[in-house]
Amino acid sequence: MSFRNTAEAVGAWVEGWALSRGAAEPAPCPWGFTIDVGLSKQVMRHVLTTADEPTVRKITESATAPGAWLKAFVSPETLAPWLAPGWSVSGGPSFLMTAPLRASRAEVPDGYRLRTWNRAGVTRALVRTPDGAFAARGRIAVTGSTAVVDQVETDPAHQRRGLGRLLMATLASAAAEQGPAVGVLGATLEGRALYETVGWRVLAPLTSAVRGPGLVES
């Protein structure tokens, strides 16, 4: 299975992301989706399946409260001039990525312990050192025939030791065993380098914008 188009992949990503983060059910809009997130630094997010200047301008002019975010599948250079005053591009270039999900077995590198658990459709993987210190984590949310990888993170002190590959194999296997055949995720530039080595491919650029100064997405 693969996505028929980018809009279908975006819908799957939005649904899985909301489940992973415990956000409200995404509300469909003519231009995409709005999600109530409920965090102080991210009150809501608007995700545009297709973006153009009039649409972005209208949304960002009407959303004036700090903590509103916007996600568009265009480059930062394209999105920035479309934003209303008070909005700014946040972070560097990101990407919407997809891959087939297959059950596979990954060896845990020496010196680490892996634990996984599933609650309400979300499988979490945690890697720790023998003394219990945090090394890496990730999660995958299953929604029907697709799954969304989210919050993959490796502590800087434990990078380049195969933990990212371990997490991706573990999460893909956990989802595949539940039925989904295809996955989707949002990746930073650094994350893209890891994901491409394990079979993921870029579908579209992804750019974030935020209303309010000094806000960083968690």
C-alpha positions in Angstrom: 0.0 0.0 0.0 1.1 3.6 -0.7 -0.6 7.0 -0.5 -2.4 8.0 -3.7 -1.3 11.7 -3.2 0.2 14.1 -0.7 -3.2 15.2 0.6 -4.0 11.6 1.7 -0.7 11.3 3.5 -1.3 14.6 5.2 -4.7 13.4 6.5 -3.1 10.2 7.8 -0.3 12.2 9.5 -2.7 14.7 11.1 -4.9 11.8 12.5 -1.9 9.9 13.9 -0.2 12.9 15.3 -3.3 14.0 17.2 -3.6 10.5 18.7 0.0 10.3 19.6 -0.1 13.7 21.4 -3.5 13.2 23.0 -4.8 16.2 21.2 -8.4 16.8 20.1 -9.9 15.1 17.1 -8.8 17.0 14.0 -11.5 19.3 12.6 -11.7 19.3 8.8 -11.6 22.7 7.1 -11.8 23.6 3.4 -8.0 24.1 3.3 -7.0 21.2 5.7 -7.4 20.6 9.4 -7.4 22.5 12.7 -6.3 20.7 15.9 -6.8 21.9 19.5 -3.6 20.9 21.2 -4.1 22.6 24.5 -0.5 23.4 25.4 0.7 26.8 26.6 3.2 27.0 23.7 0.9 25.3 21.2 -2.7 26.0 21.8 -3.8 24.9 18.3 -2.3 24.1 15.0 -3.6 24.6 11.5 -2.4 22.0 8.9 -2.9 23.0 5.2 -3.2 20.2 2.8 -2.7 22.7 0.0 -1.2 26.2 0.7 -1.4 29.4 -1.3 -0.8 33.0 -0.3 -4.5 34.1 0.1 -5.2 31.1 2.3 -2.2 31.5 4.5 -2.7 35.3 4.8 -6.3 34.8 5.8 -5.6 32.2 8.5 -2.6 34.1 10.0 -4.5 37.4 10.0 -7.4 35.8 11.9 -5.3 33.8 14.4 -3.8 36.5 16.6 -3.4 34.6 20.0 0.1 33.5 20.9 0.6 29.7 20.6 -1.1 29.2 17.3 0.9 27.2 14.8 0.6 26.6 11.1 2.0 23.7 9.0 2.3 24.0 5.3 3.8 21.6 2.7 5.9 24.2 1.0 9.5 25.5 1.6 10.3 28.1 4.3 11.2 30.5 1.5 7.8 30.1 0.0 5.8 30.4 3.2 7.6 33.3 4.9 6.3 36.1 2.7 2.7 34.8 3.0 2.6 35.2 6.8 0.7 38.1 8.5 2.6 40.4 10.9 3.3 38.7 14.2 3.9 35.3 12.6 7.3 33.8 11.8 8.8 30.6 10.4 9.9 28.3 13.2 12.9 26.0 12.9 14.6 24.9 9.8 13.4 22.9 6.8 11.4 19.8 7.6 9.8 17.0 5.5 6.8 14.8 5.2 8.1 11.2 4.7 6.6 7.8 4.2 7.6 4.1 4.1 6.1 0.6 4.0 5.9 -1.0 7.4 7.3 -4.5 7.8 7.8 -6.7 10.9 11.5 -7.2 11.5 13.8 -7.9 14.3 16.5 -5.5 15.5 19.3 -6.3 17.9 19.7 -4.1 20.9 23.2 -2.6 20.9 25.4 -3.8 23.8 25.1 -1.7 26.9 21.4 -0.8 26.4 18.0 -2.0 27.4 14.8 -1.7 25.3 11.3 -1.6 26.6 8.1 -1.2 24.6 4.4 -0.8 25.7 1.1 0.0 24.0 -1.7 2.2 25.4 -4.8 3.3 23.4 -3.3 2.6 20.0 0.1 4.2 20.6 3.2 2.1 21.0 6.1 3.6 22.8 9.7 2.4 22.8 12.3 3.5 25.4 16.0 2.7 25.4 17.9 3.1 28.7 21.4 2.3 29.9 21.8 -0.5 32.5 21.6 2.0 35.3 18.3 3.3 34.0 19.5 6.5 32.4 17.6 7.8 29.3 19.2 7.0 26.0 16.5 7.2 23.3 12.7 7.1 22.8 10.0 7.1 20.1 6.4 6.3 19.5 4.0 5.2 16.7 0.3 5.7 16.6 -1.9 3.4 14.6 -5.0 4.8 13.0 -6.7 2.3 10.7 -4.6 1.3 7.8 -1.7 3.7 8.5 0.6 4.6 11.4 2.5 7.8 12.4 6.0 7.8 13.9 6.4 10.6 16.4 8.9 12.1 18.9 11.9 10.0 17.9 14.8 11.3 20.1 18.3 10.1 21.0 20.2 11.8 23.8 23.3 13.4 22.3 25.6 11.3 24.5 24.2 8.2 22.9 24.0 9.1 19.2 25.7 7.2 16.4 25.3 3.9 18.3 22.5 2.4 16.3 19.7 3.5 18.6 17.8 5.4 16.0 17.8 2.4 13.7 16.7 0.2 16.6 13.8 2.5 17.4 12.6 2.7 13.8 12.7 -1.0 13.3 11.0 -1.6 16.7 8.2 0.9 16.0 7.6 -0.3 12.4 7.3 -3.9 13.5 4.9 -3.0 16.3 2.6 -1.2 13.9 2.9 -3.8 11.1 1.8 -6.5 13.6 -1.4 -4.5 14.1 -2.3 -4.3 10.4 -1.0 -1.0 8.9 1.1 -1.4 5.8 2.3 2.2 5.4 3.7 4.8 7.8 4.1 8.6 7.6 6.1 11.1 9.7 7.3 14.6 9.9 11.1 14.9 9.9 13.7 17.6 10.6 16.7 17.8 8.4 18.7 15.8 10.8 16.0 13.2 11.2 15.6 12.9 7.4 19.2 11.6 7.2 18.4 8.8 9.6 15.0 7.9 8.1 16.3 7.7 4.6 18.9 5.1 5.7 16.1 2.8 6.8 13.9 3.1 3.7 11.8 6.2 4.2 11.3 8.7 1.4 10.3 12.3 1.2 6.8 13.2 -0.1 6.9 16.9 0.4 8.6 19.8 2.2 7.1 20.8 5.5 7.4 24.2 7.1 6.1 25.4 10.5 5.1 28.9 11.4 4.1 30.3 14.8 2.2 33.3 16.2 4.2 34.9 19.1 7.8 35.5 19.9 10.2 32.9 21.3 7.9 29.9 21.0 9.5 26.5 20.3 7.5 23.4 19.4 7.8 20.5 21.7 
